Amino acid sequence: MDNTVTWFEVATDDPEGAERFYGGLFGWRFGARFEGEQLDYRRIAYAGSDDEVGGLYNTNGDFPSHAVFHVQVADVTRSCEQAESLGGKVVFSSVGEGTTDFAYIRDTSGSLFGIFHGKAV
């Protein structure tokens, strides 16, 4: 459903440690690793559910660890333009590069969040 938080992401340079922490604390399950040349992304499911609701991203130390939510939108380009007109800043966007268009945006207080259209990462 558009304009709702439908995905979250935890990014860290210690994905095994994050799996132990979040798995032990909340019972989250990790699997379906997508490993490529520069991508180690593991899908997250809540305890007792097979639905994938988030991802664990291995940053390999390339940028700071973070946790961020993602909002599904009808049009990433339009939403980026609207965010900037409201005082936000588009930090990164990838539109038309694959099956999922997405962007990271900082709101007016500097908080980072993501938007996407298509299938969640």
PDB file as gemmi writes it, atoms N, CA and C in Angstrom:
CRYST1    1.000    1.000    1.000  90.00  90.00  90.00 P 1                      
ATOM      1  N   MET A   1       0.851  -1.175   0.000  1.00  0.00           N  
ATOM      2  CA  MET A   1       0.000   0.000   0.000  1.00  0.00           C  
ATOM      3  C   MET A   1       0.895   1.237   0.000  1.00  0.00           C  
ATOM      4  N   ASP A   2       0.663   2.151  -0.915  1.00  0.00           N  
ATOM      5  CA  ASP A   2       1.473   3.354  -1.026  1.00  0.00           C  
ATOM      6  C   ASP A   2       1.365   4.219   0.225  1.00  0.00           C  
ATOM      7  N   ASN A   3       2.457   4.937   0.487  1.00  0.00           N  
ATOM      8  CA  ASN A   3       2.569   5.892   1.588  1.00  0.00           C  
ATOM      9  C   ASN A   3       2.493   5.236   2.961  1.00  0.00           C  
ATOM     10  N   THR A   4       2.933   3.988   3.036  1.00  0.00           N  
ATOM     11  CA  THR A   4       3.010   3.289   4.321  1.00  0.00           C  
ATOM     12  C   THR A   4       4.409   2.678   4.466  1.00  0.00           C  
ATOM     13  N   VAL A   5       4.828   2.526   5.722  1.00  0.00           N  
ATOM     14  CA  VAL A   5       6.094   1.857   5.992  1.00  0.00           C  
ATOM     15  C   VAL A   5       5.883   0.372   5.739  1.00  0.00           C  
ATOM     16  N   THR A   6       6.598  -0.172   4.762  1.00  0.00           N  
ATOM     17  CA  THR A   6       6.412  -1.573   4.412  1.00  0.00           C  
ATOM     18  C   THR A   6       7.712  -2.356   4.458  1.00  0.00           C  
ATOM     19  N   TRP A   7       8.820  -1.723   4.811  1.00  0.00           N  
ATOM     20  CA  TRP A   7      10.108  -2.401   4.841  1.00  0.00           C  
ATOM     21  C   TRP A   7      11.026  -1.653   5.790  1.00  0.00           C  
ATOM     22  N   PHE A   8      11.920  -2.352   6.451  1.00  0.00           N  
ATOM     23  CA  PHE A   8      12.944  -1.692   7.250  1.00  0.00           C  
ATOM     24  C   PHE A   8      14.279  -2.341   6.941  1.00  0.00           C  
ATOM     25  N   GLU A   9      15.340  -1.646   7.311  1.00  0.00           N  
ATOM     26  CA  GLU A   9      16.668  -2.155   7.025  1.00  0.00           C  
ATOM     27  C   GLU A   9      17.596  -1.846   8.191  1.00  0.00           C  
ATOM     28  N   VAL A  10      18.410  -2.826   8.539  1.00  0.00           N  
ATOM     29  CA  VAL A  10      19.477  -2.649   9.507  1.00  0.00           C  
ATOM     30  C   VAL A  10      20.771  -2.802   8.721  1.00  0.00           C  
ATOM     31  N   ALA A  11      21.639  -1.815   8.782  1.00  0.00           N  
ATOM     32  CA  ALA A  11      22.910  -1.865   8.058  1.00  0.00           C  
ATOM     33  C   ALA A  11      24.048  -1.856   9.067  1.00  0.00           C  
ATOM     34  N   THR A  12      25.001  -2.756   8.882  1.00  0.00           N  
ATOM     35  CA  THR A  12      26.098  -2.903   9.831  1.00  0.00           C  
ATOM     36  C   THR A  12      27.298  -3.553   9.164  1.00  0.00           C  
ATOM     37  N   ASP A  13      28.471  -3.338   9.754  1.00  0.00           N  
ATOM     38  CA  ASP A  13      29.659  -4.030   9.260  1.00  0.00           C  
ATOM     39  C   ASP A  13      29.859  -5.363   9.987  1.00  0.00           C  
ATOM     40  N   ASP A  14      28.904  -5.722  10.865  1.00  0.00           N  
ATOM     41  CA  ASP A  14      28.942  -6.992  11.597  1.00  0.00           C  
ATOM     42  C   ASP A  14      27.584  -7.693  11.489  1.00  0.00           C  
ATOM     43  N   PRO A  15      27.241  -8.212  10.298  1.00  0.00           N  
ATOM     44  CA  PRO A  15      25.914  -8.817  10.135  1.00  0.00           C  
ATOM     45  C   PRO A  15      25.692 -10.047  11.016  1.00  0.00           C  
ATOM     46  N   GLU A  16      26.731 -10.839  11.258  1.00  0.00           N  
ATOM     47  CA  GLU A  16      26.552 -12.003  12.126  1.00  0.00           C  
ATOM     48  C   GLU A  16      26.217 -11.565  13.553  1.00  0.00           C  
ATOM     49  N   GLY A  17      26.889 -10.514  14.035  1.00  0.00           N  
ATOM     50  CA  GLY A  17      26.586  -9.967  15.360  1.00  0.00           C  
ATOM     51  C   GLY A  17      25.172  -9.417  15.423  1.00  0.00           C  
ATOM     52  N   ALA A  18      24.743  -8.741  14.341  1.00  0.00           N  
ATOM     53  CA  ALA A  18      23.380  -8.197  14.304  1.00  0.00           C  
ATOM     54  C   ALA A  18      22.357  -9.328  14.295  1.00  0.00           C  
ATOM     55  N   GLU A  19      22.649 -10.403  13.582  1.00  0.00           N  
ATOM     56  CA  GLU A  19      21.742 -11.552  13.588  1.00  0.00           C  
ATOM     57  C   GLU A  19      21.609 -12.115  15.005  1.00  0.00           C  
ATOM     58  N   ARG A  20      22.726 -12.253  15.709  1.00  0.00           N  
ATOM     59  CA  ARG A  20      22.677 -12.769  17.094  1.00  0.00           C  
ATOM     60  C   ARG A  20      21.884 -11.819  17.991  1.00  0.00           C  
ATOM     61  N   PHE A  21      22.137 -10.512  17.858  1.00  0.00           N  
ATOM     62  CA  PHE A  21      21.473  -9.529  18.710  1.00  0.00           C  
ATOM     63  C   PHE A  21      19.971  -9.485  18.455  1.00  0.00           C  
ATOM     64  N   TYR A  22      19.567  -9.198  17.222  1.00  0.00           N  
ATOM     65  CA  TYR A  22      18.147  -9.057  16.916  1.00  0.00           C  
ATOM     66  C   TYR A  22      17.411 -10.392  16.975  1.00  0.00           C  
ATOM     67  N   GLY A  23      18.092 -11.470  16.588  1.00  0.00           N  
ATOM     68  CA  GLY A  23      17.483 -12.796  16.706  1.00  0.00           C  
ATOM     69  C   GLY A  23      17.244 -13.165  18.161  1.00  0.00           C  
ATOM     70  N   GLY A  24      18.238 -12.887  19.017  1.00  0.00           N  
ATOM     71  CA  GLY A  24      18.092 -13.175  20.440  1.00  0.00           C  
ATOM     72  C   GLY A  24      17.089 -12.278  21.131  1.00  0.00           C  
ATOM     73  N   LEU A  25      17.058 -11.009  20.756  1.00  0.00           N  
ATOM     74  CA  LEU A  25      16.158 -10.045  21.405  1.00  0.00           C  
ATOM     75  C   LEU A  25      14.717 -10.196  20.953  1.00  0.00           C  
ATOM     76  N   PHE A  26      14.488 -10.324  19.649  1.00  0.00           N  
ATOM     77  CA  PHE A  26      13.137 -10.318  19.099  1.00  0.00           C  
ATOM     78  C   PHE A  26      12.710 -11.631  18.452  1.00  0.00           C  
ATOM     79  N   GLY A  27      13.623 -12.573  18.305  1.00  0.00           N  
ATOM     80  CA  GLY A  27      13.288 -13.827  17.636  1.00  0.00           C  
ATOM     81  C   GLY A  27      13.240 -13.713  16.121  1.00  0.00           C  
ATOM     82  N   TRP A  28      13.808 -12.621  15.562  1.00  0.00           N  
ATOM     83  CA  TRP A  28      13.819 -12.457  14.116  1.00  0.00           C  
ATOM     84  C   TRP A  28      14.640 -13.572  13.486  1.00  0.00           C  
ATOM     85  N   ARG A  29      14.217 -13.976  12.269  1.00  0.00           N  
ATOM     86  CA  ARG A  29      14.932 -15.003  11.514  1.00  0.00           C  
ATOM     87  C   ARG A  29      15.545 -14.361  10.278  1.00  0.00           C  
ATOM     88  N   PHE A  30      16.714 -14.837   9.920  1.00  0.00           N  
ATOM     89  CA  PHE A  30      17.464 -14.264   8.803  1.00  0.00           C  
ATOM     90  C   PHE A  30      17.726 -15.339   7.768  1.00  0.00           C  
ATOM     91  N   GLY A  31      17.640 -14.970   6.515  1.00  0.00           N  
ATOM     92  CA  GLY A  31      17.895 -15.942   5.465  1.00  0.00           C  
ATOM     93  C   GLY A  31      17.889 -15.308   4.107  1.00  0.00           C  
ATOM     94  N   ALA A  32      17.814 -16.134   3.098  1.00  0.00           N  
ATOM     95  CA  ALA A  32      17.771 -15.692   1.698  1.00  0.00           C  
ATOM     96  C   ALA A  32      18.814 -14.624   1.433  1.00  0.00           C  
ATOM     97  N   ARG A  33      20.061 -14.980   1.709  1.00  0.00           N  
ATOM     98  CA  ARG A  33      21.153 -14.028   1.488  1.00  0.00           C  
ATOM     99  C   ARG A  33      21.347 -13.782   0.004  1.00  0.00           C  
ATOM    100  N   PHE A  34      21.462 -12.532  -0.330  1.00  0.00           N  
ATOM    101  CA  PHE A  34      21.743 -12.131  -1.700  1.00  0.00           C  
ATOM    102  C   PHE A  34      23.164 -11.609  -1.708  1.00  0.00           C  
ATOM    103  N   GLU A  35      24.092 -12.450  -2.104  1.00  0.00           N  
ATOM    104  CA  GLU A  35      25.494 -12.069  -2.089  1.00  0.00           C  
ATOM    105  C   GLU A  35      25.987 -11.840  -3.507  1.00  0.00           C  
ATOM    106  N   GLY A  36      26.530 -10.688  -3.742  1.00  0.00           N  
ATOM    107  CA  GLY A  36      27.099 -10.349  -5.034  1.00  0.00           C  
ATOM    108  C   GLY A  36      28.488  -9.799  -4.818  1.00  0.00           C  
ATOM    109  N   GLU A  37      29.007  -9.176  -5.825  1.00  0.00           N  
ATOM    110  CA  GLU A  37      30.347  -8.623  -5.710  1.00  0.00           C  
ATOM    111  C   GLU A  37      30.450  -7.644  -4.542  1.00  0.00           C  
ATOM    112  N   GLN A  38      29.446  -6.818  -4.361  1.00  0.00           N  
ATOM    113  CA  GLN A  38      29.490  -5.824  -3.305  1.00  0.00           C  
ATOM    114  C   GLN A  38      28.228  -5.841  -2.454  1.00  0.00           C  
ATOM    115  N   LEU A  39      27.451  -6.914  -2.506  1.00  0.00           N  
ATOM    116  CA  LEU A  39      26.178  -6.916  -1.796  1.00  0.00           C  
ATOM    117  C   LEU A  39      26.011  -8.190  -0.978  1.00  0.00           C  
ATOM    118  N   ASP A  40      25.818  -7.992   0.315  1.00  0.00           N  
ATOM    119  CA  ASP A  40      25.445  -9.072   1.228  1.00  0.00           C  
ATOM    120  C   ASP A  40      24.189  -8.561   1.926  1.00  0.00           C  
ATOM    121  N   TYR A  41      23.041  -9.016   1.458  1.00  0.00           N  
ATOM    122  CA  TYR A  41      21.752  -8.525   1.957  1.00  0.00           C  
ATOM    123  C   TYR A  41      20.928  -9.728   2.382  1.00  0.00           C  
ATOM    124  N   ARG A  42      20.516  -9.761   3.639  1.00  0.00           N  
ATOM    125  CA  ARG A  42      19.787 -10.897   4.204  1.00  0.00           C  
ATOM    126  C   ARG A  42      18.379 -10.448   4.576  1.00  0.00           C  
ATOM    127  N   ARG A  43      17.407 -11.188   4.129  1.00  0.00           N  
ATOM    128  CA  ARG A  43      16.014 -10.835   4.433  1.00  0.00           C  
ATOM    129  C   ARG A  43      15.665 -11.236   5.862  1.00  0.00           C  
ATOM    130  N   ILE A  44      14.776 -10.454   6.480  1.00  0.00           N  
ATOM    131  CA  ILE A  44      14.373 -10.659   7.863  1.00  0.00           C  
ATOM    132  C   ILE A  44      12.895 -11.028   7.913  1.00  0.00           C  
ATOM    133  N   ALA A  45      12.575 -12.029   8.734  1.00  0.00           N  
ATOM    134  CA  ALA A  45      11.178 -12.408   9.010  1.00  0.00           C  
ATOM    135  C   ALA A  45      10.992 -12.380  10.522  1.00  0.00           C  
ATOM    136  N   TYR A  46       9.819 -11.948  10.955  1.00  0.00           N  
ATOM    137  CA  TYR A  46       9.513 -11.947  12.387  1.00  0.00           C  
ATOM    138  C   TYR A  46       9.340 -13.371  12.884  1.00  0.00           C  
ATOM    139  N   ALA A  47       9.503 -13.563  14.175  1.00  0.00           N  
ATOM    140  CA  ALA A  47       9.291 -14.871  14.789  1.00  0.00           C  
ATOM    141  C   ALA A  47       7.869 -15.333  14.493  1.00  0.00           C  
ATOM    142  N   GLY A  48       7.709 -16.584  14.081  1.00  0.00           N  
ATOM    143  CA  GLY A  48       6.391 -17.152  13.820  1.00  0.00           C  
ATOM    144  C   GLY A  48       5.789 -16.768  12.484  1.00  0.00           C  
ATOM    145  N   SER A  49       6.553 -16.110  11.622  1.00  0.00           N  
ATOM    146  CA  SER A  49       6.024 -15.682  10.326  1.00  0.00           C  
ATOM    147  C   SER A  49       7.048 -15.982   9.233  1.00  0.00           C  
ATOM    148  N   ASP A  50       6.552 -16.288   8.049  1.00  0.00           N  
ATOM    149  CA  ASP A  50       7.433 -16.464   6.895  1.00  0.00           C  
ATOM    150  C   ASP A  50       7.497 -15.209   6.036  1.00  0.00           C  
ATOM    151  N   ASP A  51       6.688 -14.191   6.366  1.00  0.00           N  
ATOM    152  CA  ASP A  51       6.671 -12.954   5.591  1.00  0.00           C  
ATOM    153  C   ASP A  51       7.971 -12.188   5.797  1.00  0.00           C  
ATOM    154  N   GLU A  52       8.600 -11.784   4.708  1.00  0.00           N  
ATOM    155  CA  GLU A  52       9.806 -10.980   4.780  1.00  0.00           C  
ATOM    156  C   GLU A  52       9.408  -9.526   4.980  1.00  0.00           C  
ATOM    157  N   VAL A  53       9.953  -8.899   6.021  1.00  0.00           N  
ATOM    158  CA  VAL A  53       9.547  -7.555   6.390  1.00  0.00           C  
ATOM    159  C   VAL A  53      10.690  -6.556   6.431  1.00  0.00           C  
ATOM    160  N   GLY A  54      11.920  -7.063   6.297  1.00  0.00           N  
ATOM    161  CA  GLY A  54      13.066  -6.175   6.365  1.00  0.00           C  
ATOM    162  C   GLY A  54      14.307  -6.846   5.845  1.00  0.00           C  
ATOM    163  N   GLY A  55      15.396  -6.095   5.885  1.00  0.00           N  
ATOM    164  CA  GLY A  55      16.653  -6.621   5.409  1.00  0.00           C  
ATOM    165  C   GLY A  55      17.811  -6.219   6.301  1.00  0.00           C  
ATOM    166  N   LEU A  56      18.815  -7.066   6.320  1.00  0.00           N  
ATOM    167  CA  LEU A  56      20.063  -6.815   7.027  1.00  0.00           C  
ATOM    168  C   LEU A  56      21.143  -6.648   5.976  1.00  0.00           C  
ATOM    169  N   TYR A  57      21.727  -5.466   5.913  1.00  0.00           N  
ATOM    170  CA  TYR A  57      22.698  -5.124   4.885  1.00  0.00           C  
ATOM    171  C   TYR A  57      24.093  -5.050   5.485  1.00  0.00           C  
ATOM    172  N   ASN A  58      25.042  -5.750   4.885  1.00  0.00           N  
ATOM    173  CA  ASN A  58      26.436  -5.712   5.309  1.00  0.00           C  
ATOM    174  C   ASN A  58      27.102  -4.525   4.631  1.00  0.00           C  
ATOM    175  N   THR A  59      27.473  -3.515   5.409  1.00  0.00           N  
ATOM    176  CA  THR A  59      28.089  -2.307   4.858  1.00  0.00           C  
ATOM    177  C   THR A  59      29.563  -2.506   4.511  1.00  0.00           C  
ATOM    178  N   ASN A  60      30.137  -3.588   5.010  1.00  0.00           N  
ATOM    179  CA  ASN A  60      31.574  -3.824   4.825  1.00  0.00           C  
ATOM    180  C   ASN A  60      32.413  -2.640   5.302  1.00  0.00           C  
ATOM    181  N   GLY A  61      31.854  -1.842   6.222  1.00  0.00           N  
ATOM    182  CA  GLY A  61      32.571  -0.699   6.755  1.00  0.00           C  
ATOM    183  C   GLY A  61      32.625   0.491   5.819  1.00  0.00           C  
ATOM    184  N   ASP A  62      31.884   0.444   4.717  1.00  0.00           N  
ATOM    185  CA  ASP A  62      31.928   1.534   3.740  1.00  0.00           C  
ATOM    186  C   ASP A  62      31.182   2.783   4.190  1.00  0.00           C  
ATOM    187  N   PHE A  63      30.235   2.640   5.126  1.00  0.00           N  
ATOM    188  CA  PHE A  63      29.544   3.789   5.700  1.00  0.00           C  
ATOM    189  C   PHE A  63      29.007   3.395   7.065  1.00  0.00           C  
ATOM    190  N   PRO A  64      28.575   4.358   7.880  1.00  0.00           N  
ATOM    191  CA  PRO A  64      28.172   4.058   9.259  1.00  0.00           C  
ATOM    192  C   PRO A  64      26.979   3.105   9.344  1.00  0.00           C  
ATOM    193  N   SER A  65      26.962   2.343  10.431  1.00  0.00           N  
ATOM    194  CA  SER A  65      25.816   1.475  10.708  1.00  0.00           C  
ATOM    195  C   SER A  65      24.583   2.329  10.958  1.00  0.00           C  
ATOM    196  N   HIS A  66      23.425   1.794  10.604  1.00  0.00           N  
ATOM    197  CA  HIS A  66      22.183   2.526  10.816  1.00  0.00           C  
ATOM    198  C   HIS A  66      20.992   1.575  10.738  1.00  0.00           C  
ATOM    199  N   ALA A  67      19.875   2.040  11.184  1.00  0.00           N  
ATOM    200  CA  ALA A  67      18.594   1.362  10.988  1.00  0.00           C  
ATOM    201  C   ALA A  67      17.662   2.398  10.382  1.00  0.00           C  
ATOM    202  N   VAL A  68      16.905   1.984   9.371  1.00  0.00           N  
ATOM    203  CA  VAL A  68      16.084   2.942   8.637  1.00  0.00           C  
ATOM    204  C   VAL A  68      14.783   2.268   8.185  1.00  0.00           C  
ATOM    205  N   PHE A  69      13.720   3.042   8.119  1.00  0.00           N  
ATOM    206  CA  PHE A  69      12.472   2.506   7.583  1.00  0.00           C  
ATOM    207  C   PHE A  69      12.307   2.958   6.145  1.00  0.00           C  
ATOM    208  N   HIS A  70      11.495   2.178   5.395  1.00  0.00           N  
ATOM    209  CA  HIS A  70      11.243   2.479   3.985  1.00  0.00           C  
ATOM    210  C   HIS A  70       9.737   2.587   3.744  1.00  0.00           C  
ATOM    211  N   VAL A  71       9.353   3.622   3.028  1.00  0.00           N  
ATOM    212  CA  VAL A  71       7.954   3.877   2.699  1.00  0.00           C  
ATOM    213  C   VAL A  71       7.727   3.542   1.228  1.00  0.00           C  
ATOM    214  N   GLN A  72       6.710   2.750   0.974  1.00  0.00           N  
ATOM    215  CA  GLN A  72       6.341   2.442  -0.412  1.00  0.00           C  
ATOM    216  C   GLN A  72       5.590   3.634  -0.986  1.00  0.00           C  
ATOM    217  N   VAL A  73       5.990   4.075  -2.193  1.00  0.00           N  
ATOM    218  CA  VAL A  73       5.354   5.225  -2.841  1.00  0.00           C  
ATOM    219  C   VAL A  73       4.956   4.853  -4.271  1.00  0.00           C  
ATOM    220  N   ALA A  74       4.079   5.645  -4.850  1.00  0.00           N  
ATOM    221  CA  ALA A  74       3.624   5.393  -6.217  1.00  0.00           C  
ATOM    222  C   ALA A  74       4.683   5.780  -7.247  1.00  0.00           C  
ATOM    223  N   ASP A  75       5.489   6.815  -6.958  1.00  0.00           N  
ATOM    224  CA  ASP A  75       6.451   7.327  -7.930  1.00  0.00           C  
ATOM    225  C   ASP A  75       7.650   7.898  -7.171  1.00  0.00           C  
ATOM    226  N   VAL A  76       8.794   7.260  -7.258  1.00  0.00           N  
ATOM    227  CA  VAL A  76       9.980   7.683  -6.507  1.00  0.00           C  
ATOM    228  C   VAL A  76      10.456   9.056  -6.951  1.00  0.00           C  
ATOM    229  N   THR A  77      10.527   9.294  -8.251  1.00  0.00           N  
ATOM    230  CA  THR A  77      10.996  10.595  -8.744  1.00  0.00           C  
ATOM    231  C   THR A  77      10.108  11.716  -8.240  1.00  0.00           C  
ATOM    232  N   ARG A  78       8.817  11.534  -8.353  1.00  0.00           N  
ATOM    233  CA  ARG A  78       7.869  12.567  -7.895  1.00  0.00           C  
ATOM    234  C   ARG A  78       7.976  12.782  -6.390  1.00  0.00           C  
ATOM    235  N   SER A  79       8.116  11.692  -5.637  1.00  0.00           N  
ATOM    236  CA  SER A  79       8.237  11.814  -4.178  1.00  0.00           C  
ATOM    237  C   SER A  79       9.532  12.523  -3.785  1.00  0.00           C  
ATOM    238  N   CYS A  80      10.627  12.278  -4.524  1.00  0.00           N  
ATOM    239  CA  CYS A  80      11.886  12.982  -4.257  1.00  0.00           C  
ATOM    240  C   CYS A  80      11.726  14.477  -4.501  1.00  0.00           C  
ATOM    241  N   GLU A  81      11.084  14.813  -5.605  1.00  0.00           N  
ATOM    242  CA  GLU A  81      10.845  16.222  -5.919  1.00  0.00           C  
ATOM    243  C   GLU A  81       9.996  16.881  -4.842  1.00  0.00           C  
ATOM    244  N   GLN A  82       8.968  16.179  -4.395  1.00  0.00           N  
ATOM    245  CA  GLN A  82       8.093  16.728  -3.363  1.00  0.00           C  
ATOM    246  C   GLN A  82       8.852  16.877  -2.042  1.00  0.00           C  
ATOM    247  N   ALA A  83       9.672  15.892  -1.688  1.00  0.00           N  
ATOM    248  CA  ALA A  83      10.451  15.975  -0.448  1.00  0.00           C  
ATOM    249  C   ALA A  83      11.363  17.198  -0.465  1.00  0.00           C  
ATOM    250  N   GLU A  84      12.030  17.425  -1.599  1.00  0.00           N  
ATOM    251  CA  GLU A  84      12.919  18.583  -1.692  1.00  0.00           C  
ATOM    252  C   GLU A  84      12.151  19.898  -1.652  1.00  0.00           C  
ATOM    253  N   SER A  85      10.951  19.930  -2.226  1.00  0.00           N  
ATOM    254  CA  SER A  85      10.151  21.154  -2.178  1.00  0.00           C  
ATOM    255  C   SER A  85       9.678  21.456  -0.755  1.00  0.00           C  
ATOM    256  N   LEU A  86       9.649  20.429   0.083  1.00  0.00           N  
ATOM    257  CA  LEU A  86       9.238  20.600   1.481  1.00  0.00           C  
ATOM    258  C   LEU A  86      10.428  20.809   2.418  1.00  0.00           C  
ATOM    259  N   GLY A  87      11.635  20.904   1.857  1.00  0.00           N  
ATOM    260  CA  GLY A  87      12.821  21.178   2.668  1.00  0.00           C  
ATOM    261  C   GLY A  87      13.685  19.970   2.955  1.00  0.00           C  
ATOM    262  N   GLY A  88      13.332  18.792   2.439  1.00  0.00           N  
ATOM    263  CA  GLY A  88      14.153  17.604   2.618  1.00  0.00           C  
ATOM    264  C   GLY A  88      15.289  17.573   1.604  1.00  0.00           C  
ATOM    265  N   LYS A  89      16.151  16.563   1.733  1.00  0.00           N  
ATOM    266  CA  LYS A  89      17.280  16.429   0.810  1.00  0.00           C  
ATOM    267  C   LYS A  89      17.385  14.984   0.351  1.00  0.00           C  
ATOM    268  N   VAL A  90      17.414  14.787  -0.951  1.00  0.00           N  
ATOM    269  CA  VAL A  90      17.616  13.455  -1.511  1.00  0.00           C  
ATOM    270  C   VAL A  90      19.109  13.153  -1.411  1.00  0.00           C  
ATOM    271  N   VAL A  91      19.441  12.077  -0.684  1.00  0.00           N  
ATOM    272  CA  VAL A  91      20.820  11.687  -0.465  1.00  0.00           C  
ATOM    273  C   VAL A  91      21.307  10.769  -1.583  1.00  0.00           C  
ATOM    274  N   PHE A  92      20.428   9.879  -2.030  1.00  0.00           N  
ATOM    275  CA  PHE A  92      20.761   8.923  -3.087  1.00  0.00           C  
ATOM    276  C   PHE A  92      19.466   8.463  -3.727  1.00  0.00           C  
ATOM    277  N   SER A  93      19.481   8.279  -5.042  1.00  0.00           N  
ATOM    278  CA  SER A  93      18.317   7.688  -5.693  1.00  0.00           C  
ATOM    279  C   SER A  93      18.777   6.765  -6.810  1.00  0.00           C  
ATOM    280  N   SER A  94      17.998   5.732  -7.035  1.00  0.00           N  
ATOM    281  CA  SER A  94      18.239   4.780  -8.114  1.00  0.00           C  
ATOM    282  C   SER A  94      16.891   4.527  -8.776  1.00  0.00           C  
ATOM    283  N   VAL A  95      16.689   5.147  -9.921  1.00  0.00           N  
ATOM    284  CA  VAL A  95      15.431   5.033 -10.639  1.00  0.00           C  
ATOM    285  C   VAL A  95      15.730   4.489 -12.032  1.00  0.00           C  
ATOM    286  N   GLY A  96      15.008   3.433 -12.398  1.00  0.00           N  
ATOM    287  CA  GLY A  96      15.170   2.861 -13.716  1.00  0.00           C  
ATOM    288  C   GLY A  96      16.379   1.956 -13.868  1.00  0.00           C  
ATOM    289  N   GLU A  97      17.049   1.635 -12.754  1.00  0.00           N  
ATOM    290  CA  GLU A  97      18.250   0.801 -12.803  1.00  0.00           C  
ATOM    291  C   GLU A  97      17.931  -0.688 -12.715  1.00  0.00           C  
ATOM    292  N   GLY A  98      16.730  -1.031 -12.254  1.00  0.00           N  
ATOM    293  CA  GLY A  98      16.371  -2.434 -12.077  1.00  0.00           C  
ATOM    294  C   GLY A  98      14.883  -2.545 -11.825  1.00  0.00           C  
ATOM    295  N   THR A  99      14.494  -3.535 -11.078  1.00  0.00           N  
ATOM    296  CA  THR A  99      13.071  -3.760 -10.843  1.00  0.00           C  
ATOM    297  C   THR A  99      12.509  -2.883  -9.737  1.00  0.00           C  
ATOM    298  N   THR A 100      13.367  -2.348  -8.875  1.00  0.00           N  
ATOM    299  CA  THR A 100      12.892  -1.540  -7.755  1.00  0.00           C  
ATOM    300  C   THR A 100      13.526  -0.160  -7.806  1.00  0.00           C  
ATOM    301  N   ASP A 101      12.713   0.870  -7.916  1.00  0.00           N  
ATOM    302  CA  ASP A 101      13.204   2.237  -7.806  1.00  0.00           C  
ATOM    303  C   ASP A 101      13.241   2.587  -6.322  1.00  0.00           C  
ATOM    304  N   PHE A 102      14.331   3.228  -5.864  1.00  0.00           N  
ATOM    305  CA  PHE A 102      14.390   3.600  -4.461  1.00  0.00           C  
ATOM    306  C   PHE A 102      15.241   4.845  -4.277  1.00  0.00           C  
ATOM    307  N   ALA A 103      15.107   5.448  -3.093  1.00  0.00           N  
ATOM    308  CA  ALA A 103      15.898   6.624  -2.749  1.00  0.00           C  
ATOM    309  C   ALA A 103      16.022   6.718  -1.237  1.00  0.00           C  
ATOM    310  N   TYR A 104      17.103   7.367  -0.800  1.00  0.00           N  
ATOM    311  CA  TYR A 104      17.264   7.733   0.603  1.00  0.00           C  
ATOM    312  C   TYR A 104      17.104   9.242   0.693  1.00  0.00           C  
ATOM    313  N   ILE A 105      16.340   9.682   1.684  1.00  0.00           N  
ATOM    314  CA  ILE A 105      16.025  11.094   1.863  1.00  0.00           C  
ATOM    315  C   ILE A 105      16.290  11.477   3.312  1.00  0.00           C  
ATOM    316  N   ARG A 106      16.784  12.688   3.527  1.00  0.00           N  
ATOM    317  CA  ARG A 106      16.872  13.255   4.874  1.00  0.00           C  
ATOM    318  C   ARG A 106      15.698  14.219   5.035  1.00  0.00           C  
ATOM    319  N   ASP A 107      15.007  14.081   6.159  1.00  0.00           N  
ATOM    320  CA  ASP A 107      13.897  15.000   6.410  1.00  0.00           C  
ATOM    321  C   ASP A 107      14.449  16.342   6.897  1.00  0.00           C  
ATOM    322  N   THR A 108      13.588  17.269   7.246  1.00  0.00           N  
ATOM    323  CA  THR A 108      14.024  18.612   7.610  1.00  0.00           C  
ATOM    324  C   THR A 108      14.809  18.663   8.911  1.00  0.00           C  
ATOM    325  N   SER A 109      14.756  17.597   9.726  1.00  0.00           N  
ATOM    326  CA  SER A 109      15.561  17.561  10.953  1.00  0.00           C  
ATOM    327  C   SER A 109      16.826  16.719  10.769  1.00  0.00           C  
ATOM    328  N   GLY A 110      17.027  16.177   9.564  1.00  0.00           N  
ATOM    329  CA  GLY A 110      18.224  15.411   9.276  1.00  0.00           C  
ATOM    330  C   GLY A 110      18.088  13.910   9.401  1.00  0.00           C  
ATOM    331  N   SER A 111      16.907  13.416   9.764  1.00  0.00           N  
ATOM    332  CA  SER A 111      16.701  11.973   9.889  1.00  0.00           C  
ATOM    333  C   SER A 111      16.619  11.330   8.512  1.00  0.00           C  
ATOM    334  N   LEU A 112      17.261  10.182   8.378  1.00  0.00           N  
ATOM    335  CA  LEU A 112      17.300   9.464   7.114  1.00  0.00           C  
ATOM    336  C   LEU A 112      16.174   8.446   7.042  1.00  0.00           C  
ATOM    337  N   PHE A 113      15.535   8.347   5.866  1.00  0.00           N  
ATOM    338  CA  PHE A 113      14.558   7.293   5.614  1.00  0.00           C  
ATOM    339  C   PHE A 113      14.617   6.946   4.136  1.00  0.00           C  
ATOM    340  N   GLY A 114      13.999   5.832   3.780  1.00  0.00           N  
ATOM    341  CA  GLY A 114      14.004   5.393   2.392  1.00  0.00           C  
ATOM    342  C   GLY A 114      12.614   5.383   1.808  1.00  0.00           C  
ATOM    343  N   ILE A 115      12.550   5.493   0.487  1.00  0.00           N  
ATOM    344  CA  ILE A 115      11.291   5.319  -0.245  1.00  0.00           C  
ATOM    345  C   ILE A 115      11.572   4.345  -1.383  1.00  0.00           C  
ATOM    346  N   PHE A 116      10.534   3.637  -1.828  1.00  0.00           N  
ATOM    347  CA  PHE A 116      10.716   2.717  -2.944  1.00  0.00           C  
ATOM    348  C   PHE A 116       9.408   2.506  -3.670  1.00  0.00           C  
ATOM    349  N   HIS A 117       9.521   2.056  -4.905  1.00  0.00           N  
ATOM    350  CA  HIS A 117       8.380   1.629  -5.699  1.00  0.00           C  
ATOM    351  C   HIS A 117       8.783   0.339  -6.405  1.00  0.00           C  
ATOM    352  N   GLY A 118       7.932  -0.635  -6.340  1.00  0.00           N  
ATOM    353  CA  GLY A 118       8.229  -1.953  -6.892  1.00  0.00           C  
ATOM    354  C   GLY A 118       8.348  -2.941  -5.752  1.00  0.00           C  
ATOM    355  N   LYS A 119       8.965  -4.044  -6.030  1.00  0.00           N  
ATOM    356  CA  LYS A 119       9.148  -5.063  -5.007  1.00  0.00           C  
ATOM    357  C   LYS A 119      10.218  -4.613  -4.034  1.00  0.00           C  
ATOM    358  N   ALA A 120       9.961  -4.808  -2.733  1.00  0.00           N  
ATOM    359  CA  ALA A 120      10.951  -4.439  -1.721  1.00  0.00           C  
ATOM    360  C   ALA A 120      12.226  -5.201  -2.004  1.00  0.00           C  
ATOM    361  N   VAL A 121      13.334  -4.563  -1.695  1.00  0.00           N  
ATOM    362  CA  VAL A 121      14.654  -5.129  -1.953  1.00  0.00           C  
ATOM    363  C   VAL A 121      14.629  -6.577  -1.617  1.00  0.00           C  
TER     364      VAL A 121                                                      
END                                                                             
